[in-house]
Amino acid sequence: MKSSTRSVILGAAFLMATSAIGPGFITQTTVFTQQLLTSFGFVILVSILLDIAAQLNVWRIIAVTEMRAQDLANTLLPGMGYLLAVLIVAGGLVFNIGNVAGAGLGMNVVYPFDTDLKHPVIGAGISAAIALFIFWFKEAGVAMDWFAKILGFVMIGLTLYVAISSHPPVAEAVYRSFVPVTTNTTAIVTLVGGTVGGYISFAGAHRLLDAGIKGQQQLPQVSRSSVSAILIASTMRILLFMAALGVVTSGGVLNPDNPAASVFQIAAGEVGYRIFGIVLWSAAITSVVGSAYTSVSFLRTLHPVFEKYQRLITSLFILISMGIFTFLQQGAVQILVIAGALNGLILPVSMALLLTAVLKKKLIGDYKHPVWLSVAGWIVVVIMGLMGGKAIVSLFGS
């Protein structure tokens, strides 16, 4: 395998993983650790298995059909691809507001640019400018791959330091990962939705298509990249779990307004708090890049104008996210909650379409999709569909 191909495959894995690791990912992990303690290890283990089942299906089917998800959807059911694109872009845009905000907050922990630390417009603006620079770089795909890889390693390395500093009960956590005291299905669904839901799973799959890594002959590399992406995101999840567990089990009291920052600060003092700022900024800025790239990739084949002006449209996507954050004083949290619930429905809908597409011989030729993978995929569709529907009902019924 050529080094350039190897770099793209690893880059696609890191693009997907760092798209998943956003501000919400960090906060959710901390909150669930607080609630479930060592038994949260079981929730992480189950969610990893579901993540791998979902992602392997998505990446392999897109690679073997050599079509983006929206094009596959339109082929199966005319108009469905447009609906999927609208859902992905709308969800991605709303989440990008949260990502831009998270980048601003992280930057202000490292160096306070803003006087209003709860609404860090200057920090968010600087972060948005960095994201724009990546997309206007001559080799934008290569720049994006390296950006995701470098900041991915930075996040994992710094969080490992904090996890070691917090002295977690590792043996107990490993044991309870297989024999939990308690469990929580909502936590499992939240983790799966946050890792492979919405636009996230398509980030790496569409990146590989753009790089020409597609077709049956490339499936071993695609599968390897797919599983690697989940393992990278899960490594970060486990390290955050260990860091929070060490703090909570030793009697540390977390600030309910910012539980994740409390973990880093209690575990490693003022240095830990600065590390939290770097980790939060890295998580948020890579999610801004991943969200913008993937959302626009859903538009590119729907009309020639999107393909022709993709850099400009990607820039507009980031600037609109930044503009809304700047002027939105209230209601951002509620918008993110609604987007999260809708995003939870994108995974079962899109995966059901892909699993149906893989039954069509005209789309896949002589390729035979593994039966166990199809079964695992449909299990994810049913579980996430029921839980996602329940979340929507409770959200709009309340």
N, C-alpha and C positions, 0 to 999 in steps of 0.2 A: 504494500500500500504506500502511495506517495505521501511525503510529509505534509504537503498542502491539503490532501484529502483527509489525513489524520487530524490535522488542525481544525478543519471545518467540522468534522464529526464530533470532536471534543467541544468545539465552540458552540455547536447546536445544543449539546447537552447542557453546557453552562448557561446558554441563553434561556433555555426552558427553566432550569433550576433557579436562576437568579430572578426570572420573571415571577416564579412562585414565591420566592423569599422576599416579601415586601413588608411594610410596617405592620399590616394586619397579621401576617404569619408570625412575627416576633411576639406581638401582644397576645394572640390566641394561645400560643405555646406556653407562655408564662401563666396566663389565667387558668388554663386546664391543668397545669402542673400543681397550682395552688389548690384546686378543687379535688383532684384525684391522687395526688402525691405519687408514690411509686407505681401505682396501677395505671398511670398514664402511659407507661411503657407498653402495656397491652394494646391500648388505643393506637399508639404509633405503629406497632407491629402490624395490626390488622389493616390500618390505613395504607401502609407501604405495599401490602399484597394487593389491595384494591387499586392503588395508584399504578402499579406495574401492569396489572391486567388491563386497565383502561388505556394506558399510554402505549403499550405494545400493539394493541389493536389499532389505535389511531395512526401511529407512525407507519406501521407495516402496510395498512390499507392505502394510505396516501402515497406511499412509495411505490407500491405495486401497480396502482392505477395511474400513477404519474399525474394526478390531478389534485388541485387544492380542494379543501373541504366544501367550499361554496359551489364549485363547479360540479363536484360529485352529487351534491344535493340537488342542483338544478337538472342534472341528467336523470336522476331518479324521479323527481317530482318538480316539474317546471314551476319556478317561482320560489321554491323552498330555499334555494341558495341565497336569494335576495333577502329573505326573512332572516336566515342564519347570519348573514353579513350585518344586517341592521342590529340584531341582538348583540353580536360580538363587538361591533364598533361602539354602540351605546354603552354597553357594560364596561368596555375598555376605557372609554372616555371618562366615565364617572370614577372608575377606580384610579385613573391617572390623576384626577384631582387630589385623591388621597395620597398617591405616590409623590406628587409634587410637594404637598404639604409635609409629608414625612421627610423628604430631602431637605426642606427648609428647616425643620425642627432639628434634624441631625446635624446640619451645618452650624446651627446656633449653639449646640452643645459644645462643639469644638472651638468655635469662635463666634461670639455674639454680635452678628451684623445688625440684627433687628432690635428695636426698643420694645416692641410688642412680641414677646417670645411665644405667645399662643397663636399668633397670626404672622409667621415669619416670611413676609413677602420678599424681602431682599435675598435671604438664603435660598428661597424657592426659585427666584429669578435667576440667580447665578447657576443653580443646578440645571434649570431648564436650558440655559445658554450652553452648558457643557453637553447636554443631550443633543441639542441642535447641531453643535460642531461635529459630533460623531456622524450624523446623517449627511452632512455636507462634505465630509472627508471623501477624497477621490475613490478609495476602495472602502466604501461604507460597510460592506459585509465583513471584511477582514477586521476593520476597526471595531465593529460591534462584537465580533467573536473575542478579540483580545481584551476589550473592556470588560466583558462578562467574566472571562477567565480570571483576569487579574483581581477584580473586586470580589469574585467568588472565593478565591484563595485567601484574600485579606479577611473577609468575614469569618470564614471557617477557622483560620489561624488565631484571630483575636478572641473569638468565642471559646475556642479550646482553652486558651489561657485563663479566661474567666471561669470556665467550668472546673478546671483544676484548682483554681483559687478558692472555689466555694466548697470543696471537699464533700461531694455528694456520696450517699450510700450506694455505691455502684452494684455490689453483690445483691442487695435487696431489690434494687430496680430491675436487674436482669431477671431475678426469680419471679417478680411480680409481672414482668412482661409476658410470662407464660401461665402464671397462676395469680390472676388479679383478685384483689379484695373486692373491688367494685369496678363497674365499667359504665360507659355512657355512649349510647348510639349517636346522640346529637354531636358529640365530640368527634366521633369517627367520620360522620358525614361532613362536618365542618372542615376537618383536616383534608379529606379527599377533595372536596370542592375548592379548598384553598390551594391545593397542589396541582390538580389537573383540570379544574373546572374552568368555565368561561373560555377565554382566549388562550390560557396558559399552555395547555397541552399541544396546541397547534404551533406555538412559537418555534420550537425546534424542528418539527415536521416540515413546515413551510420553508424554514431556512435551508434544510437539506435539499428540498426541491429546487430552490433558487440556485444552489451550488451545483446542481446537476447530479446529485447523489440520489438515484431513483431506479426503479425497475427491479425485477426478481433477483438479478445477479448481485445487487447491492443490499439485499435484505439482511444478511448477517451483520453488516456494519450498521445498518439502520436500527436493528434490534439492540445491538450493543450500546449505541448512542442513547437509545430510548431508556434502557434500564439504568445506564450511567447517570442520566439526568435525574431520575427518581432517587438514586442512591446519594447523589450530591445534595439534593434538597433535604433528604432524610438525615444525612449526616449533620447538617445545620440544625435540623429539628431536634435531634438527639442531644447535641451539644447544648442547645438552649434549655432543653428539659433538664439535663444534668446540672447546669448552672443554677436554674431556678430551684431545683429540688434540694441542692446543697444549702441554699439560703433559707428556704422555707423550713426544712427539717431541723435546722440549727436554731430556729426561733426567730429568724428575721421577719420583720413586719413590712410588707410591701405597700407602697403608696398606691391607692386604688386609681388615682388619676393617671399614673404612669408606672404600672407594675414592672415592666421590663427594665426601665431605667433603674429602679430600686434594686433589682437583682444584680446588675453590673456594679452599682455603687456599693452595696453591702458586701459583695464578694471581693472586690478589689479596690475599694476606696475611691479617691478622686480620680486616680488613673483609670479605674473601671468605668467611671462615669464618662470620661473622655472617650474611652473605647466604645461605649454604647453609642456615642454620637457618630463615630466613624462607621460602626456596623449599621446603624439606622440609615445613615446617608447612603452607604453602599447598597443596602437592600432597596432603598427607595429609588435611587437614580437608575439602577439596573432594571428595576420594574418599569420605570418611565420609558426607557429604551425598548424593553421587550413588549410592552403594551402598545406603544406607537407603531413599532415595526409590524407586529402581528395583526393589529386592527386594520392597518392600511393594506396588508397582504390579502385581506378578505375583500377588498374593493378592487384590486388591481385587474382582475380578469373580468369584472362585471361590465366595464366600459373602457375603451382605449384611452380616454382622457386620464383615468386613474393611473394607468401604466406609464403614460408619457410624463405626467407631473408628480410621480410618486414621492420624490424628495420634498417638493413644495407642500404636498398634501400631508406628509408625515410631520413637517414643520408646523403646519397649521394645527394639526392634532395636538401637538405639544403646547403651542401658544394659546389655543382655546382652553386647554386644561389649566394653564397658568392664569389666564384671564379670569376664568370662573372662580378659581381659588382666591385671586386678589380681591374680587368684589363680593364674594359670598361670605357674609359675616356669620350668618346663622343657618341652620338646616343641613349643613354638610354631612353630619353624622347620620341623619335620617336618610339622606340620598344614598349614602354608602351602604346602609342596611338594606334598602330596597334593591340596590344594584347587586348586592351579595346574594339575596334571595333569588333574583332573576338569573344571575350567573349560575346558580346551582342547578337550574333547569336546562342550561345550554349543554352540559355534559351528556345527560341521558338522551336528549333530542339528537344531538350531533352524532353520538355513538350509535344510536339506533339506525340512523341513516347510513353510516359507514358499514355497519354489520349487515345491513340489507344490500348495500352495493357490492359487498364481497361475494354475494350469491349470484351476481349477474356475470355470466361468462363473457359477454361482449366488453365488459369493463376490466376483467382480470385475466382473460385468456386461459392458459392452462394452469394457472396458479391455484393451489389448494390451500386454503386458510386452515391452520390447525384447529381441529374440533374443540380441544380443551380451551383454546384461546377465545373462540366464539362463545362457548358456554360461560367462561369467566366474564367476557364482555357483556353478555346479556344479564348476568347476575348484577353487575355494576349498574346497568341501565335501570333494572327494576328497583334496586336499593336506593339509588340516587334520585330516581323519578318519584318514588313514594315519599322520601324524606324532603326532597325539594318542593313537592306539591304541598306537603304538610307545612313547610316553612312559609310558603306563599299564603296559604289559608290563614295561618296564625298572624301573619304580618298585616294582611288587609282586612282580616276579620276582627282585629282588635281595635 
